[in-house]
Amino acid sequence: MIKLYLFIFAFMFSPTAETNKKTPLEELYKSFKLGQIVECQLNDQLVYKASINAYDAPVGIYDSKGEKIATCNLAWGQADELCSELEDCKVIYRCKRHITGRSFVDKYGLSEKK
């Protein structure tokens, strides 16, 4: 009987897929933790710009759900129209030793989450 109670207890308090589900920003961090993530406004909606840590790398624009909505590849002359419409952009994450020489930023503690 004790084994049954232990099983039920373990089942009730074990992490579920729902509690381990990452936010769209955490998912972006997973892909760009060696790069940079920027918060911007686009038509009064929150969006993110994200890029890897490389010169001339394309920048992806992602909506608040983490879905890619545009690509800005300015180095090669290919940029979606949305690229020039972003406003109020602020860096919220930048990796250590970024290629630009700018300092590490982690506004929301993304690098501390597991």
TORLUM-19288 format. One record per residue (C-alpha): chain; residue number from 1; residue in one letter; x, y negated, z negated. Coordinates in steps of 0.05 Angstrom, whole numbers, plus 5000, padded with zeros to 4 digits. Example, Ala and Ser with C-alpha at 12.3 -4.5 7.8 and 13.67 -1.06 7.14 Angstrom:
! residues 2
> chain; n; res; east; north; up
> A; 1; A; 5246; 5090; 4844
> A; 2; S; 5273; 5021; 4857
END
This chain:
! residues 114
> chain; n; res; east; north; up
> A; 1; M; 5000; 5000; 5000
> A; 2; I; 5057; 4952; 4984
> A; 3; K; 5085; 4963; 5054
> A; 4; L; 5018; 4942; 5084
> A; 5; Y; 5018; 4878; 5043
> A; 6; L; 5090; 4863; 5064
> A; 7; F; 5072; 4875; 5137
> A; 8; I; 5012; 4828; 5132
> A; 9; F; 5052; 4776; 5095
> A; 10; A; 5109; 4779; 5147
> A; 11; F; 5060; 4775; 5204
> A; 12; M; 5023; 4715; 5175
> A; 13; F; 5086; 4674; 5162
> A; 14; S; 5129; 4694; 5222
> A; 15; P; 5143; 4640; 5273
> A; 16; T; 5096; 4641; 5332
> A; 17; A; 5106; 4618; 5403
> A; 18; E; 5064; 4558; 5385
> A; 19; T; 5109; 4535; 5329
> A; 20; N; 5171; 4547; 5371
> A; 21; K; 5143; 4510; 5431
> A; 22; K; 5188; 4452; 5451
> A; 23; T; 5163; 4383; 5470
> A; 24; P; 5174; 4358; 5541
> A; 25; L; 5230; 4313; 5516
> A; 26; E; 5264; 4372; 5481
> A; 27; E; 5259; 4412; 5546
> A; 28; L; 5291; 4354; 5584
> A; 29; Y; 5346; 4352; 5532
> A; 30; K; 5359; 4426; 5545
> A; 31; S; 5372; 4410; 5618
> A; 32; F; 5410; 4345; 5608
> A; 33; K; 5446; 4352; 5541
> A; 34; L; 5511; 4339; 5578
> A; 35; G; 5482; 4277; 5612
> A; 36; Q; 5436; 4220; 5597
> A; 37; I; 5361; 4210; 5585
> A; 38; V; 5327; 4143; 5589
> A; 39; E; 5256; 4123; 5569
> A; 40; C; 5220; 4075; 5616
> A; 41; Q; 5151; 4049; 5632
> A; 42; L; 5118; 4061; 5699
> A; 43; N; 5050; 4029; 5707
> A; 44; D; 5042; 4027; 5631
> A; 45; Q; 5059; 4102; 5626
> A; 46; L; 5119; 4132; 5590
> A; 47; V; 5168; 4165; 5637
> A; 48; Y; 5239; 4191; 5630
> A; 49; K; 5299; 4184; 5676
> A; 50; A; 5350; 4239; 5668
> A; 51; S; 5416; 4255; 5700
> A; 52; I; 5477; 4299; 5691
> A; 53; N; 5544; 4271; 5670
> A; 54; A; 5574; 4259; 5739
> A; 55; Y; 5586; 4200; 5785
> A; 56; D; 5537; 4194; 5843
> A; 57; A; 5491; 4246; 5811
> A; 58; P; 5417; 4240; 5829
> A; 59; V; 5370; 4215; 5775
> A; 60; G; 5304; 4251; 5764
> A; 61; I; 5242; 4215; 5740
> A; 62; Y; 5197; 4257; 5695
> A; 63; D; 5128; 4242; 5669
> A; 64; S; 5110; 4248; 5595
> A; 65; K; 5093; 4322; 5606
> A; 66; G; 5163; 4335; 5632
> A; 67; E; 5142; 4344; 5705
> A; 68; K; 5189; 4315; 5757
> A; 69; I; 5154; 4260; 5796
> A; 70; A; 5211; 4228; 5835
> A; 71; T; 5285; 4231; 5852
> A; 72; C; 5332; 4172; 5856
> A; 73; N; 5394; 4190; 5895
> A; 74; L; 5420; 4120; 5906
> A; 75; A; 5491; 4143; 5923
> A; 76; W; 5465; 4177; 5985
> A; 77; G; 5411; 4128; 6003
> A; 78; Q; 5353; 4173; 5985
> A; 79; A; 5308; 4142; 5932
> A; 80; D; 5234; 4149; 5921
> A; 81; E; 5195; 4085; 5916
> A; 82; L; 5183; 4096; 5842
> A; 83; C; 5257; 4086; 5828
> A; 84; S; 5251; 4010; 5835
> A; 85; E; 5186; 4006; 5795
> A; 86; L; 5212; 4028; 5727
> A; 87; E; 5210; 3976; 5671
> A; 88; D; 5234; 3969; 5599
> A; 89; C; 5285; 4025; 5605
> A; 90; K; 5324; 4045; 5543
> A; 91; V; 5375; 4099; 5534
> A; 92; I; 5350; 4150; 5483
> A; 93; Y; 5403; 4203; 5494
> A; 94; R; 5474; 4201; 5521
> A; 95; C; 5524; 4257; 5511
> A; 96; K; 5591; 4248; 5478
> A; 97; R; 5648; 4233; 5525
> A; 98; H; 5600; 4207; 5579
> A; 99; I; 5634; 4193; 5645
> A; 100; T; 5616; 4119; 5640
> A; 101; G; 5656; 4113; 5576
> A; 102; R; 5594; 4088; 5538
> A; 103; S; 5580; 4112; 5468
> A; 104; F; 5540; 4172; 5445
> A; 105; V; 5465; 4158; 5434
> A; 106; D; 5413; 4204; 5404
> A; 107; K; 5354; 4161; 5384
> A; 108; Y; 5307; 4220; 5367
> A; 109; G; 5358; 4269; 5340
> A; 110; L; 5351; 4316; 5399
> A; 111; S; 5421; 4345; 5389
> A; 112; E; 5404; 4363; 5318
> A; 113; K; 5342; 4405; 5334
> A; 114; K; 5347; 4479; 5347
END
